[in-house]
């Protein structure tokens, strides 16, 4: 017949496993909350990407408008001075157009860089959210295992007693 000390050891182990199971459930709950926070952060990063897209479009439109105004002003000044749209007048217009296109391209590229940064952040947060969910699943499974282990130990203690 099994000893009383074996039964006490099994009961003690069962109690320890029950506390371990509760700890695992607590960790799983924290992991799920952490995953939700990463999901929110990802959503905010995607929202910032959309704001950047809109802001870049507005900036490009403003630049296009400024270039058009500048070209119109240059043409008016050339005509007012009695110059024809040829020679140096065309050179000035061509240079203004080129500078405007360059300014617009830089603004567009900067916007794309910012958008890519926000997309990268969103993707990273989604991966961290998935990792936290996997960790929560693992902790939940560990809690189930500890519960089963505690039941087995209690059964063994009951048998020994």
Secondary structure by P-SEA (a helix, b strand, c coil): cccaaaaaaaaaaaaaaaaaaaaaaaaaaaaaaaaaaaaaaaaaaaaaaaaaaaaaaaaaaaaaaaaaaaaaaaaaaaaaacccccaaaaaaaaaaaaaaaaaaaaaaaaaaaaaaaaaaaaaaaaaaaaaaaaaaaaaaaaaaaaaaaaaaaaaaaaaac
